[in-house]
Amino acid sequence: MNFAVVLDIISYKLRISLRVHYIFIIITAFLLSGCLGSKYLKEDEKLLYKQKIKSSNQIDKEDLAQLYAQKPNRQFPIVPFSPYVWFYYYGQNRYDADRYKAKRNETRIKWNKKIAKAQAKEKSKKAKKLERKKQKKIARINKTIQEGNIWMRWGEPIAVYDSALSRLTMDRFKLYLYSKGYFQASVDTTLRLYNDKVSIKYIIEEGEPYTIDTVMLESTDDAITQLIKKNKDDSQLKVGENYDQSKISDEREWIDQLLKDNGYFDFSRQYVEFNVDTAFGGDKKIAIETVINEPKKGSHRVFTVDSVNFTTDANAATTPSDSLRKSETYNGTTYRFYENLYNFKILNRRVFIKKDSVYSKSNTFTTQRQLANLDHFRFININYDSADGKLIANIYTSPLSRYQWTNEVGINVTQGFPGPFYNVSFKKRNVFRGLEILELNGRVGIEGVAPATEVQEVYASVEAGVNASLTFPQFVLPLSGKAKERLGRLNPKTRLLTGYTYTDRPEYVRENINISNSYSWQSEKQTLFNFTTTDISIINSDLSQSFRDTLIVLAQRGNRLINTFRPSFVSSMNFSTTWNNNSYGINFENSSFFRIYLESGGTSLNFIDPGPIERQGLEYYKYIKFSIDKRKINPINENTTLAYRINAGIAKPYSENQILPYEKYFFAGGSNGIRAWRPRRLGPGSFSSIDSVSNRVTYNFEQPGELLIEGSIELRKNLIGFIDYAAFIDFGNIWMIQKDPSRPGSQFKLDRFYKEIAVGGGLGLRFDFSFLVLRLDAGMKLYDPARPEGKRFITSSGYYDEPFTPTAAEAIVLNIGIGYPF
């Protein structure tokens, strides 16, 4: 195929610039010239080009793929090219281990002289600092000596087919199959040779799995026997399920945890054994006997906590003798301290180890976690002393500094254009001796934004704000002491906040004074709840004349958006629940995130007279808003993950003005949404904005909506070193619930909304610097609902007809972001 012709067609279709066209040609030529690295093979060597597994759906092929003793070289998707082989040998040709060893010796001598000079001048701190620098530089050189230079570490040597490693892979597969109950499984291979390449197919015949027919328990301790039988529903071994060796390990862990939560302090998982018998039952049936062994001396004992000692200042160095510590007992816990800083009644609500209670491992971990959640202690250490036959719980904490200043400088990206910001915060802990936290925060940032009525220019938007918050480690509500003690497991917090925000955009200057009161709590399973009972904002906007004129024109067409920029009183209450499974956000980890949000605006105005608000000339709002956000990351292999997101929401105004506060509308497009459209420019529905002068479709106006549906699918893969790349598909749109005369086609209707789902696709790069991820995405419109039906797909005839001919700026939309898009 003539690749130049293909590139010319692609360049024409996408309207990319001549410079980008040439870069694309150079990159493609580079990729195709490298091929698979076969030139690095020696005589009689074959390249392991591909390997696959053929089996039934009973076995997880991804688990088996992790057992390959040898893997082919990584390749680009679709294109048969392995750049990593080229990187490795390019680096190898420039690698000289002796030179690096000599450099290591020179570095050691150089820094030793500096250290000796500092020590001679009795500058011990400087000497220690120089020693750390020396070790850091030598460690970097040692890494190069052991692993090769940066090119070699980015790359990989050619994968030479080795029949011994293929047999090792077969053995691993068999062991895995046996561990899953397929005791009669067989593994075979077929090879396909062509030129200097080898493809391997591993053929697996699993046979019928062995199932658990009988589960028995053997223990001479009746108390343990009864405890396990009482909780048998939580057992990991179930009659009728396939035998799985990993379940044996899970059962051992479950028994260990169960007994340690019921007083068996010195119990160990080593006391648990399993006997597996395949001859006890019928054909392909397995009997499993769980044996709880006794200690060599005596029997397993249930421990009761005899006393609880809590040292609140374990690292204090102000007093030479520990005997000078004072003590005070509250609710069975003895607090020891040099200086009484805390309200022990409140602190005790985060301690779940109680005197005269049965020892519990879970209560110990919960105590440690909830004390850490207070954000008052540098470390929390809990240990038990059972030397005298009594079980004494010792809790040691080290206080954090009562006063803390934090400064942060960085780059923020909200609508696709980066800008610097500066944050400063002051924190005072234990304000009233009740473990409260007072925080004062200030922020100023400059962002590059496209104005609400233009896309051709980028303007500087200034946003500044200050706020003060006071957080209590409990619910400030009329609850009983026992209720507050029970709630301590949920990390309860009450937060009072007041703040001021100033936004200066090309179209308007907007000031917002805010007061709120919220309650938050979380379960042990990473479920976070937040209930804001009061959220009041007074907003004032100063519009530019051109933006005011635009809103007036829209108002004349029936659009009421101008009301949202009048002086406003916004009151609301909201509730949100967030499920975060396995610390979502860590790439290459199986994790998920789900959030439900419900907000009621102007609720109190249904019961009180809004007259005083109206007499002050303030616009007020009544509305209901609901949204859900589901995200998931699935690892495919060690270098590849699949991530997806579904986000939907609806906001329905029901006040007389039938509008929402501007900040409460939904918007689509931008670096964290549908990336083929510029920020806030997609939709609503099939609405098209035609410029009256050029008679062409324009994306000049921000488009607010009352209903949102959007989603993304993204394949993320490591490219080289700290650089990853991604291929993505985004889809969605916004709509209005009520008919908007100024925007025909914007109303949501069941018989056509599915035809108005915009689709964009693209490629991106992620630069993972460990402390932040810089993201570059290029999105292209694939299906544009603003175009007439029949011309909405990019491949449709007439897609580029007037007035929808895309400009160079709109064919491919470039996005810059910090962090992953979702």
C-alpha positions, 0 to 999 in steps of 0.5 A: 500500500502507498502510505503517502497516499493514505496520509494525504487522505487522512490529512485532508479529512482531518484538516490538520496543519502541514506541520502536523502532517509532516510529523505524522509521516516521520513517525509512521516511517520510523515505526514501519522501519523498525519492524519487530527487531528480527535483525537482532536474532543470531543464527538458528534463533527464532523470534517468539512472535505470539502466544495464545491460550485455547481453553473453555470459558471455565478458566480465566485466561488472564490468570493463566497469561500471568504464568508465561515463562516467556513473553513476546516483545510488546508491540504497538496495537494493530501495527506489527512494530516493537519499538522496545527492542530497538530502544534496548539495543540502541542503549546497549550499543552505548552502554559501558559498565566499566565507565559507570563503575569508574564514574561511581568511584569518582563520585564517591571520592568527590563527595567524601572530600566534601563530607570530610571538609564539613566534618573538619569544620564541625558542621555535622548537619551539612555533613549528613546532608552531603552524605544523603546526596552522595548516597542518592547519586551513587544509587542512581549510578548503581541502578544503571550498572545493574539494569542498564542505561535509560534506553535499556530500561525503557526497552527489552531484549529480543524474545528468542523462542526457548522450548525449555521455557515453553515446557516450563509454562506448560508445567505452570499451567498444570499446577494452576489447573490442579489448584482449581480442582481440574485434576485430570486436565492436560496441556499441549502446544502447537507451533506455527513457524514462518520465516524467523518467527514462532507462534505458540498455541497452548491447548488446554483440556480441563476435564470435569472439575472436582467439587467439594462434597463434604466439609468437616471440622476437627477440634478438641476445644468445644468452644472453638468448635461452637464458634466456628459452626455458629459463623459457618455461613461466612466460611469460604468452603461451600459444599457443591462449589468447585475445589479451589486451593486459594479458598483453603488459604482464605478459610485459614485467614477467616478462622484466624480473624474470627478467633482473634475477634472473639478473645483468642489473642495468642491464636495463630493461623499455624494452628489451622490445618486441612486434610483434602481427600479425593477418595472419601466421596463419589467420583470427582468429589472432595472431602475437606477436613479442617483441623484446629490444633492445640498448643504444645502446652495448655489450650487456647485461651480467651483473653479479657482486657484487664486495663487500657492505658492511653499515652497521649504524648508518647514522643514528648521530650520536655520531661526527663522522667516518664514517672512525672506523667500525670494520669486520669481515668475516664470510662475505664481508660487511663490517660497518661500525659505531661500536659492535659490537652484533650477532652477525654470524653470526646477522645474516648469515643474513638477508642473501642478497646474497653476494660473487661471486654473480650479481646478483638483484633477488629476493635484494635484496628478500628481504634487505630484507624479512627484515631488517625482520622482525627488528624491530630496524631503523627502516629498511633501505636497499639500493643498488648502486654500479656506477660503476667497472664493479664492482657493490658492494652497500651495505646501510644500517640504522638501529637501533630503540631497544633499550628500548621502552615501550608503553601502550594504552587502549581498549575490547574486545568479546568477547561483545557487551558493551563494556568498557575495557582497559589494556595495558602492555608493555616490550620489550628488543631484542638481549638477548644480542647475537643479535637476541633480543627480550624482552617483558614484557606486562601487561593488565587489562580489564573486560568486560560479560558475560552469566553462564554461567547467565543472560541477563537481567543483564549483569555485569562480568567482570575479566580480568588477565594478565602474561606474559614472552616471549623470541623468537630469530630462528632455530630453537633446534634442533641444526641445521647452520649451513648449514641455519640459513642456508637457513632464513633466507628463512623468517623463522624464530623460536623463542618461549619464553613464560610467563604468568599469567591471572586471570579473575573472572566471576560464576560463577567465579574462574579462574587459569591459569599457562602455559608454552609453546615454539613455532616459527614461519616463513613463506613469501614467499607470505604463508603462516605456519606455527606449531608449538607443541611444548610448551604446559602450563597449570595451572588452578585454579577457584573456583566460586560456590555457585549455579554449583557447584549447577548443575554438580552437577545436570548431573552427576547427569544424566550431564553431566561438565562439572563436571570441567573446573572442577576443578584441572587440568593441561592439556598440548598441542602444536599446529600451524597454517598460515595463508594470507593472500592480498592482506592479508586484512582490508582492506575493498573489496579482493579478498582471502582468508584460510584457516587450518588448526589441529591440536592434540593434548592430553595426548600425552605422557601416553600414554607417561609415567605420569600418577600424579604429576599425579593425586596432586596432585589435578589433572584431566588431559585427552587430546584431539584438536582440528582446525579450519578457517577460510576467509574471503573478500572479493570487491568488487562495485563501488567501494562494495560488497563481498561477504564470506563465511566458513566455520568448522568444527571437531571436538574429541574427548576420549579420556581416561578422564574423556571431557571437554575443558578448558573453553577447548577446547570450541566455542561458537556465537552472539555478535557474531563468530559467529551473531549472532541468538543471544546469545554461547555460547547456541546449540545444541547440536543441537536441544537445548532448555533448558526452565525448570522454573519458567516452563516456557518455553525459556530461553537461560540456559546457556552451551552447550559443544560438541565439533563446530562448523559455522558460516558467514556471508554479508555484503553490505557497502556504503557508506552515507555518509561513514565509515558503512557498512551491511551485510546478513548471513545467519549459519548453523551450530550445535554438537554433541556427538560422544558422547551427552549424557543431560543435553542430549537432541538434542545428539548429531551424527547424519548423518541429521538434522544438516542439519535442525539448522543454525540460521539468523539474518539481520540488518542492521548499521552500521559506523563506520570511524574509520580507527584502528578500526571500531565495529560495530553488528549486529541479528540475528533468528532465521530458523530455530531448530533448538531448536523442534519440526520444522515450527515452526522457520522464523519463517514457520511456523505455531506458531513463536510457540507456547508454550513457544517464544514469544520474549521481546522480548530474544530476538526481536532480538539486538543486538551491539556489536563492534570490527572486522569480524566476519570 
